[in-house]
């Protein structure tokens, strides 16, 4: 697929976020603290990072996507850049010399549950390179790059009239104006509890409930049932949800339609291994 250029066409999704290489191991069950378990399948090197996952999901959902982030001056970084271009995503990536591309160590058990440890690497050098946002665009962010960079991008998006979709994962406290700009702030149940404990109140809140669906300021959409035997990996389900949601909103869809698109994408994601389609990198 040809690379999409950075022009000002309608309905773009600009994703500011992380790019990681996931080293994925399969185990019968996740280890308890202090326990060693053996893998049940060979370790795989897959494309990941919340930013990259959401960019690919948005492109899969039909959006014209720009990926803003950072990779290392190394073979994984070059391979990831080529991968994005090959999926029709315009890669607007800084190259962090002297740092490796981000790495995630992912362990997945036989039920599809996972445990993840992330070394951000070059993601710490991501910049808010979103000056060309227009009112037709959607800015999609997560919190695996520096929070101050996300805040700068959100404020620039607001100044330019672009919609902001902010996935508060991993959870971190955010300034009131950034929370107010998000439409929506997307959190799962655990992040919603942390948000409530923080006392911060977003202007627009979408809570995901996994297989049970999602709720956006009280508007509820049911999840898509997936038989337990078909659940292979839950790693990228939330990212697939966010990417498809942003793509739908960039098309001008209403909230319910956007959530329906998102829950379908999340359900499809758990049926494959890895956080992205054809994830080898």
Order of alpha helices (4+ residues) and beta strands (2+ residues): beta-beta-beta-alpha-beta-alpha-beta-beta-beta-beta-alpha-beta-alpha-beta-alpha-beta-beta-beta-alpha-alpha
